[in-house]
């Protein structure tokens, strides 16, 4: 698993955080940390799942501005 950080526009409440958390959990992400203030979601995921994670978040109505992968 690799660590990722997504910059997500459109999150503005705890309901948004919970919606994104459910997407991440469904796609087997681990150690999830979502911040409204930083407009970010940090987590560990399998590299082959990241495209599906991003498209699932976009399908929920959010905009993923940036995907950062840590080595």
C-alpha positions in Angstrom: 0.0 0.0 0.0 1.1 3.5 -0.8 0.2 6.8 1.0 -1.9 9.3 -0.9 -3.2 12.8 -0.4 -6.1 14.1 -2.4 -6.9 17.8 -2.5 -10.7 17.8 -2.7 -12.9 20.9 -3.5 -16.5 20.9 -2.5 -16.3 19.5 1.0 -18.0 21.9 3.4 -19.5 19.8 6.2 -19.2 16.6 8.2 -21.7 14.9 5.9 -19.2 15.5 3.0 -16.4 14.1 5.1 -18.5 11.0 5.9 -19.4 10.6 2.2 -15.8 10.6 1.2 -14.8 8.3 4.1 -17.4 5.7 2.9 -15.9 5.8 -0.6 -12.4 5.3 0.7 -13.5 2.5 3.1 -15.4 0.7 0.3 -12.3 0.7 -1.8 -10.1 -0.7 1.0 -8.3 2.5 2.0 -6.6 2.5 5.4 -5.5 5.1 8.0 -8.0 7.6 6.6 -7.6 11.3 7.7 -9.9 13.8 6.1 -9.7 17.5 6.9 -12.3 20.1 6.0 -9.8 22.9 6.8 -7.1 21.6 4.5 -9.6 20.3 1.9 -7.7 17.0 1.9 -8.0 13.3 2.4 -4.9 11.3 3.3 -4.9 7.5 3.3 -3.1 4.4 2.4 -4.4 2.4 -0.7 -3.4 -0.1 -3.3 -1.9 1.7 -6.3 -4.4 -0.1 -8.6 -7.3 1.3 -6.7 -6.4 5.0 -6.9 -8.1 5.7 -10.2 -11.4 4.1 -9.0 -11.1 6.1 -5.7 -10.7 9.4 -7.6 -13.6 8.7 -10.0 -15.9 7.6 -7.2 -15.2 10.8 -5.3 -15.9 12.8 -8.5 -19.1 10.9 -9.0 -20.2 12.0 -5.6 -20.0 15.6 -6.8 -16.6 16.7 -5.5 -13.6 17.9 -7.5 -10.3 16.2 -7.0 -7.8 19.0 -7.7 -4.6 17.1 -7.0 -3.4 13.5 -6.3 -0.2 13.3 -4.3 1.6 10.0 -4.0 4.2 9.6 -1.3 7.1 7.1 -1.8 
